[in-house]
Amino acid sequence: MSVWIRRGLHAVNATIALAALTLLVWALTAGGAQGAVATAPATASSGTALLGAAIAVAGSAIGAGIAVAYTGAAALAAMSERPELFGRAIVIVGLAEGIAIYGLVIGIILIGRA
């Protein structure tokens, strides 16, 4: 890959990260929905609950993606040598995908509390 393509990709990544950070700061300082009745508990605001839900879902999705990448590659390599391992390989890849489901459940619980 040429140096110019790498620099361009780094610039795109930095721009997206800056836009996401700007959006996050704007969302946290906007003061919530207009005209909505706040039902959040006194210990945490709805903004922090929503931020926690976003972190839970994003972290679990990234973790599941990494896990599926490694287990999927290993499963394909094992199945190319021994095709009878298909069932076991699919179960292991499915367990790695379960990480994202756990994060989604936690996110839904946190949004319900917001």
MMTF fields as JSON, N, C-alpha, C and O atoms, coordinates in Angstrom:
{
  "mmtfVersion": "1.0.0",
  "mmtfProducer": "UNKNOWN",
  "numBonds": 455,
  "numAtoms": 456,
  "numGroups": 114,
  "numChains": 1,
  "numModels": 1,
  "chainsPerModel": [1],
  "groupsPerChain": [114],
  "chainIdList": ["A"],
  "bondAtomList": [4, 2, 8, 6, 12, 10, 16, 14, 20, 18, 24, 22, 28, 26, 32, 30, 36, 34, 40, 38, 44, 42, 48, 46, 52, 50, 56, 54, 60, 58, 64, 62, 68, 66, 72, 70, 76, 74, 80, 78, 84, 82, 88, 86, 92, 90, 96, 94, 100, 98, 104, 102, 108, 106, 112, 110, 116, 114, 120, 118, 124, 122, 128, 126, 132, 130, 136, 134, 140, 138, 144, 142, 148, 146, 152, 150, 156, 154, 160, 158, 164, 162, 168, 166, 172, 170, 176, 174, 180, 178, 184, 182, 188, 186, 192, 190, 196, 194, 200, 198, 204, 202, 208, 206, 212, 210, 216, 214, 220, 218, 224, 222, 228, 226, 232, 230, 236, 234, 240, 238, 244, 242, 248, 246, 252, 250, 256, 254, 260, 258, 264, 262, 268, 266, 272, 270, 276, 274, 280, 278, 284, 282, 288, 286, 292, 290, 296, 294, 300, 298, 304, 302, 308, 306, 312, 310, 316, 314, 320, 318, 324, 322, 328, 326, 332, 330, 336, 334, 340, 338, 344, 342, 348, 346, 352, 350, 356, 354, 360, 358, 364, 362, 368, 366, 372, 370, 376, 374, 380, 378, 384, 382, 388, 386, 392, 390, 396, 394, 400, 398, 404, 402, 408, 406, 412, 410, 416, 414, 420, 418, 424, 422, 428, 426, 432, 430, 436, 434, 440, 438, 444, 442, 448, 446, 452, 450],
  "bondOrderList": [1, 1, 1, 1, 1, 1, 1, 1, 1, 1, 1, 1, 1, 1, 1, 1, 1, 1, 1, 1, 1, 1, 1, 1, 1, 1, 1, 1, 1, 1, 1, 1, 1, 1, 1, 1, 1, 1, 1, 1, 1, 1, 1, 1, 1, 1, 1, 1, 1, 1, 1, 1, 1, 1, 1, 1, 1, 1, 1, 1, 1, 1, 1, 1, 1, 1, 1, 1, 1, 1, 1, 1, 1, 1, 1, 1, 1, 1, 1, 1, 1, 1, 1, 1, 1, 1, 1, 1, 1, 1, 1, 1, 1, 1, 1, 1, 1, 1, 1, 1, 1, 1, 1, 1, 1, 1, 1, 1, 1, 1, 1, 1, 1],
  "groupList": [{"groupName": "MET", "atomNameList": ["N", "CA", "C", "O"], "elementList": ["N", "C", "C", "O"], "formalChargeList": [0, 0, 0, 0], "bondAtomList": [1, 0, 2, 1, 3, 2], "bondOrderList": [1, 1, 2], "singleLetterCode": "M", "chemCompType": "L-PEPTIDE LINKING"}, {"groupName": "SER", "atomNameList": ["N", "CA", "C", "O"], "elementList": ["N", "C", "C", "O"], "formalChargeList": [0, 0, 0, 0], "bondAtomList": [1, 0, 2, 1, 3, 2], "bondOrderList": [1, 1, 2], "singleLetterCode": "S", "chemCompType": "L-PEPTIDE LINKING"}, {"groupName": "VAL", "atomNameList": ["N", "CA", "C", "O"], "elementList": ["N", "C", "C", "O"], "formalChargeList": [0, 0, 0, 0], "bondAtomList": [1, 0, 2, 1, 3, 2], "bondOrderList": [1, 1, 2], "singleLetterCode": "V", "chemCompType": "L-PEPTIDE LINKING"}, {"groupName": "TRP", "atomNameList": ["N", "CA", "C", "O"], "elementList": ["N", "C", "C", "O"], "formalChargeList": [0, 0, 0, 0], "bondAtomList": [1, 0, 2, 1, 3, 2], "bondOrderList": [1, 1, 2], "singleLetterCode": "W", "chemCompType": "L-PEPTIDE LINKING"}, {"groupName": "ILE", "atomNameList": ["N", "CA", "C", "O"], "elementList": ["N", "C", "C", "O"], "formalChargeList": [0, 0, 0, 0], "bondAtomList": [1, 0, 2, 1, 3, 2], "bondOrderList": [1, 1, 2], "singleLetterCode": "I", "chemCompType": "L-PEPTIDE LINKING"}, {"groupName": "ARG", "atomNameList": ["N", "CA", "C", "O"], "elementList": ["N", "C", "C", "O"], "formalChargeList": [0, 0, 0, 0], "bondAtomList": [1, 0, 2, 1, 3, 2], "bondOrderList": [1, 1, 2], "singleLetterCode": "R", "chemCompType": "L-PEPTIDE LINKING"}, {"groupName": "GLY", "atomNameList": ["N", "CA", "C", "O"], "elementList": ["N", "C", "C", "O"], "formalChargeList": [0, 0, 0, 0], "bondAtomList": [1, 0, 2, 1, 3, 2], "bondOrderList": [1, 1, 2], "singleLetterCode": "G", "chemCompType": "PEPTIDE LINKING"}, {"groupName": "LEU", "atomNameList": ["N", "CA", "C", "O"], "elementList": ["N", "C", "C", "O"], "formalChargeList": [0, 0, 0, 0], "bondAtomList": [1, 0, 2, 1, 3, 2], "bondOrderList": [1, 1, 2], "singleLetterCode": "L", "chemCompType": "L-PEPTIDE LINKING"}, {"groupName": "HIS", "atomNameList": ["N", "CA", "C", "O"], "elementList": ["N", "C", "C", "O"], "formalChargeList": [0, 0, 0, 0], "bondAtomList": [1, 0, 2, 1, 3, 2], "bondOrderList": [1, 1, 2], "singleLetterCode": "H", "chemCompType": "L-PEPTIDE LINKING"}, {"groupName": "ALA", "atomNameList": ["N", "CA", "C", "O"], "elementList": ["N", "C", "C", "O"], "formalChargeList": [0, 0, 0, 0], "bondAtomList": [1, 0, 2, 1, 3, 2], "bondOrderList": [1, 1, 2], "singleLetterCode": "A", "chemCompType": "L-PEPTIDE LINKING"}, {"groupName": "ASN", "atomNameList": ["N", "CA", "C", "O"], "elementList": ["N", "C", "C", "O"], "formalChargeList": [0, 0, 0, 0], "bondAtomList": [1, 0, 2, 1, 3, 2], "bondOrderList": [1, 1, 2], "singleLetterCode": "N", "chemCompType": "L-PEPTIDE LINKING"}, {"groupName": "THR", "atomNameList": ["N", "CA", "C", "O"], "elementList": ["N", "C", "C", "O"], "formalChargeList": [0, 0, 0, 0], "bondAtomList": [1, 0, 2, 1, 3, 2], "bondOrderList": [1, 1, 2], "singleLetterCode": "T", "chemCompType": "L-PEPTIDE LINKING"}, {"groupName": "GLN", "atomNameList": ["N", "CA", "C", "O"], "elementList": ["N", "C", "C", "O"], "formalChargeList": [0, 0, 0, 0], "bondAtomList": [1, 0, 2, 1, 3, 2], "bondOrderList": [1, 1, 2], "singleLetterCode": "Q", "chemCompType": "L-PEPTIDE LINKING"}, {"groupName": "PRO", "atomNameList": ["N", "CA", "C", "O"], "elementList": ["N", "C", "C", "O"], "formalChargeList": [0, 0, 0, 0], "bondAtomList": [1, 0, 2, 1, 3, 2], "bondOrderList": [1, 1, 2], "singleLetterCode": "P", "chemCompType": "L-PEPTIDE LINKING"}, {"groupName": "TYR", "atomNameList": ["N", "CA", "C", "O"], "elementList": ["N", "C", "C", "O"], "formalChargeList": [0, 0, 0, 0], "bondAtomList": [1, 0, 2, 1, 3, 2], "bondOrderList": [1, 1, 2], "singleLetterCode": "Y", "chemCompType": "L-PEPTIDE LINKING"}, {"groupName": "GLU", "atomNameList": ["N", "CA", "C", "O"], "elementList": ["N", "C", "C", "O"], "formalChargeList": [0, 0, 0, 0], "bondAtomList": [1, 0, 2, 1, 3, 2], "bondOrderList": [1, 1, 2], "singleLetterCode": "E", "chemCompType": "L-PEPTIDE LINKING"}, {"groupName": "PHE", "atomNameList": ["N", "CA", "C", "O"], "elementList": ["N", "C", "C", "O"], "formalChargeList": [0, 0, 0, 0], "bondAtomList": [1, 0, 2, 1, 3, 2], "bondOrderList": [1, 1, 2], "singleLetterCode": "F", "chemCompType": "L-PEPTIDE LINKING"}],
  "groupTypeList": [0, 1, 2, 3, 4, 5, 5, 6, 7, 8, 9, 2, 10, 9, 11, 4, 9, 7, 9, 9, 7, 11, 7, 7, 2, 3, 9, 7, 11, 9, 6, 6, 9, 12, 6, 9, 2, 9, 11, 9, 13, 9, 11, 9, 1, 1, 6, 11, 9, 7, 7, 6, 9, 9, 4, 9, 2, 9, 6, 1, 9, 4, 6, 9, 6, 4, 9, 2, 9, 14, 11, 6, 9, 9, 9, 7, 9, 9, 0, 1, 15, 5, 13, 15, 7, 16, 6, 5, 9, 4, 2, 4, 2, 6, 7, 9, 15, 6, 4, 9, 4, 14, 6, 7, 2, 4, 6, 4, 4, 7, 4, 6, 5, 9],
  "groupIdList": [1, 2, 3, 4, 5, 6, 7, 8, 9, 10, 11, 12, 13, 14, 15, 16, 17, 18, 19, 20, 21, 22, 23, 24, 25, 26, 27, 28, 29, 30, 31, 32, 33, 34, 35, 36, 37, 38, 39, 40, 41, 42, 43, 44, 45, 46, 47, 48, 49, 50, 51, 52, 53, 54, 55, 56, 57, 58, 59, 60, 61, 62, 63, 64, 65, 66, 67, 68, 69, 70, 71, 72, 73, 74, 75, 76, 77, 78, 79, 80, 81, 82, 83, 84, 85, 86, 87, 88, 89, 90, 91, 92, 93, 94, 95, 96, 97, 98, 99, 100, 101, 102, 103, 104, 105, 106, 107, 108, 109, 110, 111, 112, 113, 114],
  "secStructList": [7, 7, 2, 2, 2, 2, 2, 2, 2, 2, 2, 2, 2, 2, 2, 2, 2, 2, 2, 2, 2, 2, 2, 2, 2, 2, 2, 2, 2, 1, 7, 1, 7, 6, 6, 7, 7, 7, 7, 7, 7, 6, 6, 1, 7, 2, 2, 2, 2, 2, 2, 2, 2, 2, 2, 2, 2, 2, 2, 2, 2, 2, 2, 2, 2, 2, 2, 2, 2, 2, 2, 2, 2, 2, 2, 2, 2, 2, 2, 2, 2, 7, 4, 4, 4, 2, 2, 2, 2, 2, 2, 2, 2, 2, 2, 2, 2, 2, 2, 2, 2, 2, 2, 2, 2, 2, 2, 2, 2, 2, 2, 2, 2, 7],
  "xCoordList": [0.854, 0.0, 0.897, 1.871, 0.576, 1.449, 1.283, 0.317, 2.252, 2.266, 1.088, 0.518, 0.717, -0.369, -1.71, -2.568, -1.893, -3.155, -3.249, -4.311, -2.132, -2.132, -2.44, -3.229, -1.811, -2.066, -3.515, -4.125, -4.064, -5.468, -6.394, -7.368, -6.097, -6.918, -6.803, -7.791, -5.603, -5.435, -6.221, -6.81, -6.233, -6.994, -8.489, -9.202, -8.967, -10.388, -10.737, -11.767, -9.894, -10.144, -10.147, -10.997, -9.21, -9.16, -10.386, -10.903, -10.86, -12.052, -13.285, -14.099, -13.426, -14.574, -14.527, -15.558, -13.343, -13.211, -13.549, -14.22, -13.092, -13.399, -14.892, -15.466, -15.524, -16.966, -17.742, -18.723, -17.313, -17.98, -17.81, -18.752, -16.621, -16.386, -17.217, -17.776, -17.305, -18.121, -19.589, -20.269, -20.075, -21.464, -21.72, -22.779, -20.76, -20.896, -20.968, -21.817, -20.088, -20.095, -21.398, -21.98, -21.85, -23.11, -24.285, -25.166, -24.307, -25.414, -25.425, -26.494, -24.251, -24.194, -24.489, -24.939, -24.247, -24.489, -25.805, -26.132, -26.569, -27.817, -28.907, -29.845, -28.816, -29.798, -30.971, -31.965, -30.899, -31.969, -33.068, -32.957, -34.126, -35.244, -36.06, -36.229, -36.558, -37.351, -38.771, -39.389, -39.284, -40.656, -40.848, -41.977, -39.799, -39.938, -39.857, -39.14, -40.592, -40.571, -39.431, -39.361, -38.548, -37.407, -37.853, -38.424, -37.587, -37.936, -36.709, -36.832, -35.53, -34.298, -34.13, -34.602, -33.462, -33.204, -32.287, -31.59, -32.299, -31.541, -30.039, -29.27, -29.601, -28.164, -27.499, -26.29, -28.26, -27.652, -28.599, -29.813, -28.035, -28.872, -29.097, -28.402, -30.065, -30.368, -29.234, -29.035, -28.492, -27.373, -26.284, -25.717, -25.991, -24.963, -25.44, -24.64, -26.73, -27.262, -27.193, -26.846, -27.522, -27.444, -25.995, -25.708, -25.093, -23.683, -23.169, -22.399, -23.593, -23.218, -23.748, -23.062, -24.978, -25.55, -24.758, -24.503, -24.371, -23.594, -22.235, -21.775, -21.599, -20.294, -20.433, -19.59, -21.486, -21.696, -21.907, -21.315, -22.739, -23.02, -21.795, -21.454, -21.128, -19.96, -18.817, -18.184, -18.559, -17.477, -17.722, -16.818, -18.95, -19.247, -19.241, -18.844, -19.67, -19.646, -18.213, -17.904, -17.345, -15.943, -15.293, -14.563, -15.559, -15.014, -15.513, -14.745, -16.792, -17.345, -16.756, -16.499, -16.543, -15.935, -14.529, -14.16, -13.752, -12.397, -12.442, -11.684, -13.337, -13.448, -13.892, -13.349, -14.868, -15.343, -14.262, -14.151, -13.469, -12.4, -11.402, -11.035, -10.97, -9.986, -10.605, -10.035, -11.757, -12.359, -12.854, -12.787, -13.347, -13.802, -12.65, -12.775, -11.535, -10.36, -9.849, -9.502, -9.805, -9.35, -10.334, -9.923, -11.625, -12.633, -12.533, -12.638, -12.33, -12.182, -10.928, -10.94, -9.851, -8.621, -8.814, -8.347, -9.498, -9.734, -10.665, -10.463, -11.692, -12.642, -12.029, -12.474, -11.024, -10.391, -9.598, -9.437, -9.101, -8.367, -9.279, -9.098, -10.257, -11.178, -12.604, -13.049, -13.333, -14.686, -15.692, -16.724, -15.418, -16.353, -16.379, -17.215, -15.494, -15.467, -16.409, -16.37, -17.253, -18.133, -19.028, -19.121, -19.677, -20.6, -19.919, -20.431, -18.775, -18.036, -17.551, -17.583, -17.106, -16.601, -17.713, -17.499, -18.894, -20.016, -20.434, -20.784, -20.397, -20.753, -19.761, -20.165, -18.489, -17.478, -17.617, -17.497, -17.868, -18.077, -19.354, -19.401, -20.388, -21.637, -21.442, -22.057, -20.598, -20.299, -19.601, -19.849, -18.74, -18.073, -19.079, -18.945, -20.075, -21.092, -22.008, -22.619, -22.102, -22.926, -22.46, -23.248, -21.193, -20.668, -21.434, -21.759, -21.719, -22.451, -23.877, -24.423, -24.475, -25.845, -25.874, -26.8, -24.87, -24.817, -24.714, -25.388, -23.893, -23.779, -25.067, -25.423, -25.772, -27.054, -28.087, -28.863, -28.099, -29.034, -28.736, -29.656, -27.468, -27.088, -27.48, -27.958, -27.288, -27.681, -29.177, -29.609, -29.972, -31.425, -31.844, -32.739, -31.208, -31.511, -31.19, -31.983, -30.037, -29.645, -30.556, -30.884, -30.966, -31.886, -33.237, -33.903, -33.638, -34.886, -34.846, -35.88, -33.67, -33.525, -33.381, -33.527, -33.098, -32.854, -34.12, -34.08],
  "yCoordList": [-1.172, 0.0, 1.232, 1.297, 2.177, 3.338, 4.256, 4.169, 5.122, 6.054, 7.015, 7.384, 7.422, 8.388, 7.779, 8.455, 6.519, 5.856, 5.728, 5.951, 5.367, 5.257, 6.607, 6.691, 7.647, 8.976, 9.384, 9.984, 9.063, 9.368, 8.609, 9.172, 7.321, 6.537, 7.059, 7.093, 7.463, 8.047, 9.352, 9.624, 10.145, 11.4, 11.124, 11.816, 10.13, 9.776, 9.27, 9.655, 8.411, 7.908, 9.038, 9.066, 9.96, 11.086, 11.971, 12.472, 12.173, 12.989, 12.335, 13.007, 11.04, 10.321, 10.337, 10.52, 10.146, 10.177, 11.552, 11.66, 12.598, 13.961, 14.247, 14.874, 13.789, 13.987, 13.233, 13.751, 12.02, 11.242, 11.903, 11.946, 12.414, 13.092, 14.359, 14.65, 15.116, 16.324, 15.999, 16.692, 14.949, 14.523, 14.072, 14.353, 13.376, 12.934, 14.117, 14.151, 15.077, 16.256, 17.029, 17.498, 17.159, 17.864, 17.134, 17.773, 15.818, 15.042, 15.123, 15.163, 15.147, 15.194, 16.582, 16.708, 17.611, 18.963, 19.549, 20.684, 18.809, 19.338, 19.451, 20.226, 18.714, 18.837, 17.886, 18.049, 16.92, 15.933, 16.396, 17.438, 15.613, 15.917, 17.069, 17.188, 17.903, 19.051, 18.599, 17.884, 19.002, 18.695, 17.297, 16.923, 16.522, 15.175, 15.224, 16.045, 14.345, 14.258, 13.331, 12.199, 13.797, 12.99, 11.961, 12.308, 10.688, 9.615, 8.857, 7.763, 9.415, 8.742, 8.802, 9.741, 7.809, 7.852, 9.021, 9.56, 9.397, 10.569, 10.33, 11.291, 9.074, 8.807, 8.927, 9.149, 8.786, 8.873, 9.587, 9.388, 10.411, 11.095, 10.18, 9.177, 10.529, 9.687, 9.723, 8.758, 10.824, 10.91, 9.9, 9.299, 9.71, 8.738, 7.315, 6.449, 7.056, 5.723, 5.418, 4.304, 6.405, 6.205, 6.054, 5.262, 6.806, 6.671, 5.29, 4.667, 4.823, 3.477, 2.406, 1.423, 2.593, 1.629, 1.628, 0.569, 2.805, 2.891, 2.224, 1.524, 2.439, 1.821, 0.307, -0.422, -0.18, -1.619, -2.275, -3.315, -1.676, -2.261, -2.161, -3.125, -1.006, -0.835, -1.756, -2.389, -1.829, -2.687, -4.158, -4.889, -4.584, -5.997, -6.317, -7.416, -5.387, -5.625, -5.708, -6.551, -4.843, -4.891, -6.183, -6.842, -6.534, -7.778, -9.003, -9.929, -9.018, -10.145, -10.211, -11.301, -9.076, -9.072, -9.647, -10.419, -9.271, -9.808, -11.302, -12.073, -11.712, -13.131, -13.965, -15.044, -13.48, -14.216, -14.269, -15.267, -13.22, -13.224, -14.344, -15.094, -14.455, -15.486, -16.884, -17.812, -17.035, -18.373, -18.819, -20.005, -17.891, -18.251, -18.707, -19.682, -18.008, -18.409, -19.774, -20.617, -19.982, -21.271, -22.393, -23.512, -22.084, -23.089, -23.477, -24.656, -22.499, -22.816, -23.632, -24.547, -23.314, -24.084, -25.516, -26.454, -25.694, -27.045, -27.829, -29.023, -27.157, -27.865, -28.211, -29.155, -27.471, -27.812, -29.107, -29.83, -29.397, -30.643, -31.779, -32.916, -31.482, -32.518, -31.988, -31.295, -32.292, -31.762, -32.183, -31.53, -33.24, -33.679, -32.743, -32.914, -31.775, -30.806, -29.628, -28.666, -29.68, -28.56, -28.179, -27.0, -29.141, -28.853, -28.198, -27.225, -28.717, -28.132, -26.722, -25.834, -26.529, -25.213, -24.171, -23.041, -24.541, -23.598, -23.233, -22.085, -24.201, -23.916, -22.929, -22.013, -23.104, -22.201, -20.792, -19.808, -20.693, -19.37, -18.737, -17.528, -19.55, -19.038, -18.517, -17.521, -19.173, -18.674, -17.325, -16.453, -17.156, -15.859, -14.774, -13.626, -15.127, -14.15, -13.8, -12.732, -14.692, -14.433, -13.241, -12.642, -12.886, -11.722, -10.466, -9.639, -10.321, -9.139, -9.14, -8.08, -10.3, -10.381, -9.962, -9.274, -10.369, -9.962, -8.444, -7.844, -7.828, -6.368, -5.684, -4.646, -6.264, -5.702, -5.789, -4.856, -6.892, -7.037, -6.004, -5.38, -5.818, -4.815, -3.424, -2.611, -3.139, -1.847, -1.614, -0.51, -2.635, -2.502, -2.267, -1.465, -2.953, -2.744, -1.312, -0.668, -0.805, 0.567, 1.602, 2.609, 1.372, 2.311, 2.3, 3.331, 1.133, 1.065, 1.866, 2.339, 2.018, 2.809, 4.298, 5.11, 4.668, 6.085, 6.91, 8.115],
  "zCoordList": [0.0, 0.0, 0.0, 0.749, -0.816, -0.921, 0.29, 1.047, 0.432, 1.564, 1.478, 2.505, 0.275, 0.112, 0.478, 1.045, 0.162, 0.529, 2.041, 2.623, 2.682, 4.147, 4.799, 5.741, 4.287, 4.851, 4.646, 5.53, 3.493, 3.234, 4.171, 4.672, 4.414, 5.338, 6.765, 7.499, 7.154, 8.491, 8.612, 9.658, 7.568, 7.593, 7.687, 8.414, 6.966, 7.035, 8.431, 8.985, 9.008, 10.359, 11.384, 12.273, 11.266, 12.199, 12.053, 13.052, 10.834, 10.609, 11.212, 11.845, 11.024, 11.586, 13.111, 13.76, 13.688, 15.139, 15.694, 16.72, 15.025, 15.468, 15.37, 16.26, 14.29, 14.138, 15.214, 15.748, 15.535, 16.577, 17.945, 18.736, 18.222, 19.491, 19.591, 20.649, 18.505, 18.484, 18.721, 19.478, 18.075, 18.262, 19.695, 20.256, 20.288, 21.672, 22.626, 23.517, 22.442, 23.312, 23.142, 24.121, 21.911, 21.654, 22.3, 22.874, 22.213, 22.782, 24.304, 24.914, 24.92, 26.383, 26.934, 28.073, 26.159, 26.656, 26.158, 26.504, 25.357, 24.801, 25.853, 25.671, 26.936, 28.001, 27.863, 28.572, 27.0, 26.871, 25.938, 25.292, 25.875, 24.984, 25.544, 26.757, 24.672, 25.083, 25.408, 24.619, 26.544, 26.92, 27.48, 27.797, 27.611, 28.144, 29.668, 30.24, 30.301, 31.751, 32.139, 31.662, 32.992, 33.405, 34.432, 35.466, 34.138, 35.057, 35.521, 36.072, 35.309, 35.684, 37.197, 37.837, 37.769, 39.209, 39.562, 38.702, 40.818, 41.25, 41.196, 41.185, 41.162, 41.195, 39.831, 39.76, 38.742, 37.412, 36.465, 36.51, 35.619, 34.639, 33.446, 33.283, 32.62, 31.476, 30.453, 29.715, 30.407, 29.479, 29.787, 28.875, 31.053, 31.409, 31.178, 30.825, 31.369, 31.092, 29.606, 29.213, 28.775, 27.332, 26.871, 25.973, 27.478, 27.154, 27.563, 26.832, 28.717, 29.155, 28.227, 27.947, 27.743, 26.796, 25.497, 24.924, 25.034, 23.796, 23.952, 23.05, 25.087, 25.327, 25.426, 24.903, 26.09, 26.218, 24.86, 24.571, 24.033, 22.718, 21.817, 21.131, 21.81, 20.938, 21.36, 20.516, 22.645, 23.123, 22.859, 22.452, 23.092, 22.848, 21.36, 20.972, 20.525, 19.079, 18.564, 17.723, 19.06, 18.647, 19.144, 18.405, 20.384, 20.926, 20.189, 19.927, 19.851, 19.108, 17.707, 17.194, 17.092, 15.765, 15.772, 14.886, 16.767, 16.881, 17.161, 16.572, 18.065, 18.399, 17.206, 16.969, 16.456, 15.288, 14.217, 13.505, 14.091, 13.095, 13.374, 12.469, 14.614, 14.947, 14.941, 14.369, 15.569, 15.619, 14.255, 13.933, 13.451, 12.107, 11.232, 10.491, 11.313, 10.53, 10.978, 10.151, 12.286, 12.794, 12.431, 12.128, 12.466, 12.119, 10.653, 10.315, 9.781, 8.356, 8.101, 7.277, 8.796, 8.628, 9.108, 8.462, 10.235, 10.755, 9.844, 9.623, 9.31, 8.444, 7.093, 6.441, 6.665, 5.392, 5.502, 4.518, 6.706, 6.909, 7.333, 6.899, 8.176, 8.67, 8.581, 9.496, 7.51, 7.314, 8.388, 8.546, 9.115, 10.154, 11.367, 12.253, 11.418, 12.525, 12.305, 13.073, 11.276, 10.947, 12.125, 12.469, 12.737, 13.838, 15.021, 15.574, 15.41, 16.534, 16.213, 17.066, 14.989, 14.599, 14.612, 15.053, 14.133, 14.119, 15.547, 15.818, 16.449, 17.847, 18.46, 19.176, 18.189, 18.763, 18.188, 18.918, 16.893, 16.286, 16.834, 17.06, 17.049, 17.632, 19.044, 19.424, 19.826, 21.172, 21.11, 21.943, 20.137, 19.984, 19.59, 20.013, 18.791, 18.409, 19.581, 19.598, 20.548, 21.725, 22.532, 23.265, 22.411, 23.133, 22.73, 23.582, 21.454, 20.98, 21.517, 21.823, 21.633, 22.156, 23.62, 24.048, 24.389, 25.798, 25.916, 26.754, 25.103, 25.123, 24.724, 25.282, 23.753, 23.328, 24.449, 24.652, 25.169, 26.292, 27.371, 27.9, 27.7, 28.697, 28.213, 29.004, 26.933, 26.373, 26.484, 26.817, 26.211, 26.317, 27.764, 28.03, 28.687, 30.112, 30.51, 31.197, 30.086, 30.443, 29.8, 30.428, 28.569, 27.918, 28.625, 28.718, 29.122, 29.874, 31.165, 31.638, 31.73, 32.96, 32.687, 33.602, 31.452, 31.131, 31.167, 30.921]
}
